[in-house]
Amino acid sequence: MKTNIRKNIELGVLFGLICAIALSFSRFEVRCDELRQNVLRLHIIANSDEACDQELKLAVRDEILKNSVDIFKDCSDVASACEMAQTQLDNIGAIANNVIKENGFNYDADVSVGDAYFDTREYDDFTLPAGTYKSLIVNLGDGKGKNWWCVVFPCVCVPTADGAELSDSVSIEAANTAENAPKYEIKFKTVELYEKLKKIFSKN
């Protein structure tokens, strides 16, 4: 009798622990999804992995970032940022193509706004969880090289955007999650695995 009671208690504690872990992960995933839904990422894909193409990718990046503050300064949320990016595609493309030509390359940049999948990414001051994000995509030439990405809305990756913070577009809780990544390292890895499985099953 006592043995059965003890087993029931142990099962109850185990079930409670599982529920607590699931609830904690669920809350964390909600904050991760808020980050995914409320930032606009810049995704620049190099022509190839040749050193010259990779150097050009960074030169294009620098020029686009230099203009990003002016492009997105009047945007209040990610929807308006995506709309602004869409209206500025020709301008952004011209910026990229000018850099390409100035450096003596003979291919073009293709610029678009769309959804792109990213693994978990650590930046200097924050970490973004794996998942699909609205992105300003700059494809250089054949687009077969290593890529570079960051966030252009809010302009947290733009050196001249003084005071820009993730909390400008997401809740303080979501921003704190991104800015205190070491506390959530295992959860970030779990989310990345979860997102990769979702991506695989969505293709089937």
Secondary structure, 3 states (H helix, E strand, C coil): CHHHHHHHHHHHHHHHHHHHHHHHHHHHHHHHHHHHHCCEEEEEECCCCCHHHHHHHHHHHHHHHHHHHHHHCCCCCHHHHHHHHHHCHHHHHHHHHHHHHHCCCCCCEEEEEEEEEECCEECCCCEECCEEEEEEEEEECCCCCCEEEEEEECCCCCCCCCCCCHHHCCCHHHHHHHHCHHHHHHHHHHHHHHHHHHHHHHCC
